[in-house]
Amino acid sequence: MNITKSVAIITGASQGIGRATALRLARDFSAIVLVARDKDNLETIAAEVRSLGAEAMAFALDLRQLESAKSIIEGILERFGRIDALLNIAGAVPQIDLFQMTDAQWDDGMALKLHGARRLTIQAWNALKASNGSVVFISGSAAFDPKPGYAAVATINAAINVLAKAFAEQGIQDGVQVNSVSPGAVMTRRRQSFFEKWAPAHNLTVEEAIKKFPEQAGISRLGKPEEIAHLMAYLVSPAAKWMTGSSIRMDGGEIKTI
């Protein structure tokens, strides 16, 4: 076992916000643990993390599988002996109408984004207690303002915010800080796929859709994964240690309600 000063786990680390967060935290933590299903991309990100001066450990595992969380935490503790931060970023929910989403789609949406994160947090909890560590869950801005066609997404995202709040309450007793982040429309590969479907339905090219969407959403532009990553880094930094049980929106002003 290595004696490592600080260890951060990032799920969904092979792309988008997860990748950006892993690279950002490589500046602040001694070791970065990358979790995702895409082995090839994980190996590339691990090399990037090492180039920034941090150790890297990668798990190409599916968090929907019951045994994955236990395997990941046991592997980390065997190698590094500690866990200081867990950022639950993995998971996406299909944007399907509430009345059309099947039981299988509901189950799949919950399995990774909610239950995968829940199991990993529980498995990591004792190590996080020992280090007075931090946990961040990621949901989505739809949780605050469900719109037609997004109600299913909003339901699961809202459940994640409530789950984070429940962990935060336990964390007050155990010395573990827990918050959640709800990003708005961030330009990732997944968002690109969304535009490829959204554009034809609105008689637009993909390029036109990308340009038009911010106007329809009431924002000045799409967000960047790196901007969310900077927020994640703040939330697991000493500067934010008194912030717990909070759900933070970063959406360019899309949600107009208070």
Protein Blocks (a to p, Z undefined) as FASTA:
>chain_A
ZZdfbdcddehklgcjllmmmmmmmmmpmbdcdddfblmlmmmmmmmmmmnopacddddd
dfkbmklmmmmmmmmmmmnopafbdcdfbccdddddfklmcfklmmmmmmmmmmmmmmmm
mmmmmmmmmnopaddddfbfklmoccehilmmmmmmmmmmmmmmmmmmmmmmnopacddd
dddddddfklmmmmmmmmmmnopafklmmmmmmmmnopabdcdfklmmmmmmmmmgmklm
mgghiacddehhmamcZZ
